[in-house]
C-alpha cells in the first residue's frame, strides 16, 4: 500500500495535541516547542501533498478509501482536488505562525503554586493543534458523513479556545477580570450555538440525502463521487422540491460557518474576545471550511438547486460586502473592525462562487488563500500592538509609527492588503471576482465595487488614528517588533508581495478544479456581446 499521506497530514497534529496536553505542568516551554515541532511536521506533509498533486491528473488525487460504518454506507474516504490541497497547505502554513504569535498568551497571570496541576499553556497549544487536525480532514473528506463529523467536532476545541483562553487586553483583577471572563463566555456560547444549529440543520439534510440514495440506488451512500457519478449516469434523480430542501440544509450550515449575513453575528464577538492568534484561526482557517464546502458539496451535489438559489445568495453576498464594510468604518475596537472587514471579504468570496463563471470562482478560490494570509498578517500585528498597550480601543493609540516604525510599517502593509491594493495578493483575487461577476450580473458587480471604496476608508482611517499624529503618553515607550514577532510577520508579508505579482503557482493548481465544478453545474462563461455595423459585417 502507498503511504496514506492525507491521513498522516491530519493525524500528526492530532497526535501532537495529545502529546502536548500530556506535558507536565512545569514544562510549559517544552510544550510550546513540542507543539511547534508537530505543526512544522504537518506543514512538511502538506508540502508533500502539493508536490505529489498533479493539476492535470484528475479531480480527486491521493485518495484513500476504507469501510467505516458499512451498514449505513459510511466510508472513510479522503481525496483532494486543487482547491482542497491548496487550503490544506494554507492551514498548515498558518498554524505555526499562530503558535509563535501566541507563545505567551496562555501563560498564568501569576506565579503557579508548586502543586499546580492545571496546564493552561499545554491546553492552549493542544487545542490549536486539534483544530488544525479537524480542519485538514474536513478539506480532505469526500464522504459527506465523514465531513459532517469533523465539521461539527471542530466546534469543541474552538469553544474552549474562545471561552477559556480569551483576550486579556485591559484585564486586571477583581471586577475587570470577572467582566472579561463573562464576555468571553458569552462569545464562546454564541459561537457554539450558531454553528451547532447550522450543523443540526445540515444533519437533517445528510439523513435526507442518504434516504434518497437508498431509495434509488438500492443501498444508501454518502460518497460524493458515487452520488455525482450516479446523477451523471441518470441512475439518481432528485425531485425538484427534494433537491432544493437538501441544498438549503447544507447551505445554511455553510453560510453560518462562512459567515454570510444575516448569520454572521457570532463572528465579531468571537474574534473580539479571543486572543489575536485564535482570531486568525477562526477567520483565516475555520471559516474557510464553509466557503470550501459550498463549492465541494452544494454545487456538486445539488447543481439545479444551486442555480435556483443563486439570485438570493448573490443578494445576501452583496449585503455582506456593504454591511460588513460599513460596520467596520464605524468600529472603535481594532479587532472588531477586522472582524467586520472579514465579513465583507467573505461576501466577495461567496459572490464569486455563485457568479458561476470561471473568473468568478477562480477569484473566489484564490481569495480564500489571499484573505487567509492578509488577515493573518493584519490581525497578528494588531495583536502585538494590543498586547503592548493593553487596549483594543482605537482612541487609546496615536503616533505609534514614531516609536515603533517596524510595527507601524507591517501594520500598514497588512492593512493595504486588506483593502486590496494593486501589487498585493488580495487585489488579484478581488479583481477576478468582480470581473467574473460583472460578466454575468453587471449590476451586482457594480454594487460590489462600493465595498472596495469603503475598505480604503476603514483601513486608512484606522492607520491614521493609531499610527500617525502626536505620540500619546501611554505609547511613548512602546517597544518595536521583537525577533519572534518578526519571524511571524515577515513570511506573511513576503507571500502577500509574491502572490500579488505572480499568483500563477496557486492558480495553476486551482483552475482545473474550478473548471470541473463549472462542468458539474453545467455552466459556461457568458459570451461577450459584440455588435458590429452592417458595413463591418460585410467585410
N, C-alpha and C positions, 0 to 999 in steps of 0.2 A: 504494500500500500504506500502511496505517496504521503509525504509529510502533511498532516492536517493544518495547514498554515492559518486558515481562517479561525479554527477553534483555538489554536495556540495564541493568536492575537488577542482574543477575548479572555482566554484562561490566565495568561500571565498577569494582567492587573488584578484579576480576581484572587489569584493565589497571593499576590503582593499585598492585597488588602488584608487577608487573613494573617499573613506573617507579620505585617506592620502592626496590626492590632494586638498581637501577642507579645510584642516587645515590652520588657519590664518598665514600670512607671518611671524609674530613674534614668532610663536610657532614651530620653527624648531626641537627642542629637543623632543617635544611631537609627531611630525610627525615621527621621527625616531623610537621611541618606539612603536608607533601605527603600523607602517609597520612591525616591527619585531614581534609584537604580532600576526598579521594576518598570517605571514609566519609560525610561530610556530603552529598556529591552522591548517594550511594546512598540515604541517608535521604530526600532530596528525591524521588527516583524511587519509593521505597516509599510515600511520602505521596501521590504522584500515582496509584499503584495504588489506594490506599484511596479517593481522591476519585472515580476513574472506576468503581470497583466498585459495582454495584447489588445490594444484598442480595436483592432480589426478581427479579433478572434471569436466573435460571437457575443451574445448578450451576457450570459452568466458564466463566469470562469472560476477556477479554483474550487469547484463545487464539492460539497460533502453531503451525503445522504444516508441516514440510518433510521431504522424503525424506533419509534419512541412509545406512543400510545396507540398500538396497532388497531385495537378495537374501534377507535374513533378516527382513524385515518390521520393521526398526528405523526409527523416525522420530524426528525432533527435534520433540517435541510438548510444548508448555507450556500451562498454564492454571491459574487459581487459583479455588478456591471460597472461602467465607467463612473457613474455618479457615486455608487456605494464605495468603491475603492478610494476615490478622492476624499470623501467625507471621513472614512476611517483614518486616512492619513492626516487630515486636518485635526481630528480628535486626538490622535496620538502625538501630534506636534504640539498642541496647545497645553496638554496636561502637564508636561514637565515645567513649562513656564508658570502655570497656575501653582504648582507645588513650590517653586522657587519664590514666587511673589508672596505666597502665604507662609513663608518659612517660620515666622514667629507669631502668626495670627492666632494660634490656639494655645500659646504658652499661658500658664497660670498667671493671673494678675498679682498674686502674692506668693511668697516662698512656700513650697509644699512641705507638709509635715513628713517626718521620716517614714511613717507607716502608711502614707497615702497610697491607695491602690488605683484610684481613678486616673486614667491616662488620656487626658484631653488631646494632647498633641498627636499621640498614636491614633486615636479615634478619628481626628480630623483628616489626617492623611489617608487612613484606611478607607474612609467614606468616599473620598475623591477617587481613589483607585477603583472602588466598587462601581461608582457611577460610570467611569471610563469603560469598564468591562461590559456593562449593560448597554451603553450607547453603541459600542463597537459591534456587539452581536445583533443589535437592532438594525444596523446598517447592512449586516451580512445575511440576515434571516430571509429565506424565500418561502418558508411555511408561515401562513398567516397566523396560526395559533402560537407558534414559537415566537413570532414577532410580538404578538399581543402580550405574552407573558413578560417579556423584558421591557416592553413599552410601559407597562404598569409597574413592574418591580423597581424601576429606577426612581420612582417617586419616594420610596422608603429612605434611601440614603440622602436624597435631596432634602427631604423633610427635616432630617436631623442636622444637615449642614446649615440650613437656614435658621431653624429654631434653636439649635444648641450651640452653634458657633457663629453667631451673628456679628454685625459691625459693632465695634466698641467705641466709635468716634464720639467723644464728648461724655463717655460713661465714666462715672467716678465711683461713688459708694452711696449706700442708703437709697433714697428715693429715686435718684437718677438711674441707678443700676436696676431697680425694680421696674421702672417705666420702660427702660430699654429692653429688658427681658420680656415684658408684656408685649411690646411692639413686635419683637422677633417671633414670639409665639403666635400672635395673630397672623403675621405674614406667612409663617410656615403652614398654619392650618388652612388659610385661604388658598395657598398654592396646592395643598393636598386635596382639598375639597373640589376645586375647579377641575383639576386633572383627573381626580377619581371619578367624578360624574361623567366626564368625557370618556374615560375608559370603560365605564359600565354601559354607556350607550353603544360604544364600539363592540363590547362583548355580545350584546344582543344581536348586532349585525353579523358578527362572526358566527354565532349559532345559526342565524338565518342562512348564511352562505353555505354552511355545512348541510343544512336541511335541503337546500335546493340541489346541491351536487349529489347528495344521497338519493334524492328522488329521481334525478335524470340520468345519473351515471351508474346507478346500482350500488355504489359504495361512496360514502362521503369522503371528501378530501379537503385539505387546507393548503395543498401545494399550489403556489402561484403559477408555476409553469404548467402543471396539469390542467388547471382551470382555464388559463389563457389558450392553451392548445386545443382543449375540448370546445371552447367557443369558436375558435377559428375553423375547426373541422365540422361545425354545425351539430355537435353532439350535446351541447349545453346551451340552452337559451333561457334568458331571464325575461319574465313578463315585465312590461314597462314599469308598472307600479312597484313590483318587487325590486327591480334594479335601482330605481330611484330611492326607495326606502333604505336599501342596503348601503348605497352610496352616501346618503345623508348620515347614517350611523357612523361610517368610517370617517367622513369628512368632519363631522362635529368634533370627534376626539382629536383629530389632527389640527383643527382650527384653534382649539383650546391650547394645545401644545405650542403652536406656531409663534406667537399668538395673533389671532385675527380679531379686529373689532367686530362685535362688542364683547368678545370672550377673553379680552386681554387684561382685565383689571387686576389680576393676580400678579402680573409681572412687575409693575413699578414698586409694589410693596415688597416683593421677594428680593428684587435687586437692591432696593434701598436698605433693607435690613440685613442682608447677607454681607459677608466680607467681600471686598472687591474681587479676589480670585474666584470665590464661589459665584459671584455675579457674572463673571466671564464664563464660568462653567454652565450657568443657566442659559445665557443668551447666545453664546458662541458655539455651544456643543449640544446641550439637551434640546433646545428649541429647534435645532436643525432636523431632529427626528421627525417633527411634524411636517415640515415642508417636503422633506425627502419622501415621507410616506404618501403624501398627495401624489407625487409622481409615480411611485412604485405600485401603490395599491389602488388609489381612487381612479386614476386614469387607465391603468391596465386592466383592472377587474371590471370596471363599470364605464366603458368609453361612451356609451349612449347617454347615461345619466350625467357624465361629466360635461358633455356638450350642452345638455339641457340646463344644467345649473350654472353654466359659465356667465351669463349676464349678471346674475345676482352676486356671484363671487367676485367678479370684476368691480361691481359697485362697492362691495364691502372692502375690497383691497384699496380702492381709491379713498374711502373714508378713513381707513387705517393710515394711509400715507399722509393725508392732510390733518387728521385729528392728532396723530402722534407728533407731527411736526409742530402744530400749534401749541399743544400741551408742553412740548419741550421748550418752546420760546418762553412760556410763562413760568417755568420752574425756577425755584430758588435753591433747590437741593441739587448738587452736582450729579449724584448717582441716579436720582430720579430723572434728571434731564437726559442722561444717556439711555435710561430705560425707555423713555418715550420716543427717543430717536430710533431705538431698535424696533419699536412697534411700527414706526414709519417705514423703516427699511424692510421689515418683513412684508409690509404691504406691497412694496416693489417686487419682492420675490414671488409672492402669490399672484400678483398681476402678470408677471412674465410667464408663470406656469400655465395660467388659464387663458392667456392670449392665444395659445395653440398655434404658435409659429415657431420655426426653428431658431430664429434670432431671439425671440422672447424667452423660450425655455432654455436655450443656451446661456443667455444672460442671467436667468434666474438661478441655474445651477452654479454658474461661476460666481454669482452674487453670494450664494451660501458660503463659499470659500472665502471670498474677499471680505464679506461682512464679519466673518469669524475672526479674521486677522486684524482688521481695523478696529473692531470693537474691543478686542483683547488689548490692543496697544493703548487705546484711549482710556479704557476702564482701569487697567493696571497702573498707568501713570497717575490717573486720578486717585487711585488708592494710595499710592506712595505720597501724594500731596496731602490727602486727608489724614493719613497716619501722622505726618509731621505736625499738622496744625491741630488735629483733634476735632475737626468740624467738617460737616458736609455742606454747610451753607455758603453760597457764592459770596454773600456780603462780607464774610469773615476774611476774605483774601484781597490782595491788591499789591502790585509791584513785585510779584514773585520772580519775574524774569531778571530783576536786578540783583537778587540774592542767590537765585538758583537757576542760572541760564540754561543748563543742560536739561533740567527738569522741564522748564518752560518750553524749550525747543522741541523736545519729544512730545509734549502735550499738544503743541501746535500741529505737528505732523499727524498725530493721531486724529486731531480734530479736522484737519484738512482732508484726510482720507475719509472721514465720516461724511463730509459734505461733497464727496466725490470730485475732488479737484483733478483735472486732467494731469496725467503723469503718475497718479497713484492708483492702486489696483481697483478700488470700487468704481472708478469712473468708467472703465471698460464695461463692466457688467451692467451698471445702471444705464449706460448709453444703449447697450444691446436690448435691454428690457423695453426702453422707451421706443426704440426703432421697431422692434417686433410687435409691440402693442399698437403703435400708430399705423402700421401696415394693414391691420385688420380692424382696429377700433380707434379711428383717429381722434374722436372726442375724448376717449379715456386717456390716450397718450398725451393730449394737450393738458388735461386736468392734472395728470401725474407730474408734469414738469413744475407745477407750483410747489410741490414738495421739495424740489431742488433749491428754489429760492428761499424757502423757509429754513432749510438746513443750513444754508450760508448764514442766515440771521442768527439762529440759536448757537451755532458753533463760534462765530466771530464775536458775538456779544459775551459768551462765556469766557473766551480767551481775554477779551478786553477787560472784563471786570475782575478777573482773578490774577492775570499776569502783568498787566500794564498799570500805569498810573503811579501815584506815590506809594512808597513802601509802608504798609500798615505795621504797627508796632509788633503784633504777635508773630509776624512772619520775618521780622528783621534778621533773626539768627537762624533761619531755616537752612538746613544743610542741603547740598545738591545731591543728585543721584549717587548712590554707592555702587561698588563693583557688582554686587549681586543683582542690584536693580538694573544696572546697565546690561548685564548678561541676559536679563529677561526682555528688555525693551529693544535692544539693538537688532536681534534677528528678525523681530516682527516688523520693524521699520524697513529693514533690508528687503524683506519679502514684499512689503507694500510698494516699494520702488521698483523691484524687479518685475513683479506681475503687472505693474502699471504700464511698463513699456514693452513687456514681452510675455503676454499671457498664453502663448501657444502651447507650452508644455502641459498646461492644465486643460485648455480647450481641446487639445488633440485627444485626450482621454475622454472628455465629457461628450463631445459632439456625436460620436456613434450611438451612445446611449440615448441621447436626446432624439436622434433620428428614429431609433427603434420605438420610443414612446410615441412619437408623432404617428408612426405607422399603426400602432395599436389603437389609437383613437381615430384612425382614418382621416387624418388632417394633412393638408398640404399647404405650403405657403401661398398666400394670395398673390396673383399675378399683378404687376403694375398696370395701371390704367393709362396707356399711352395713346393719345389721339393725334392723328396726322391729318393734314388737309388733303383734299382730293388730288391736288396737283402733286403733292409729295407722294401720295399713294400710287399715282400713275407711274411715277419714276421707278 
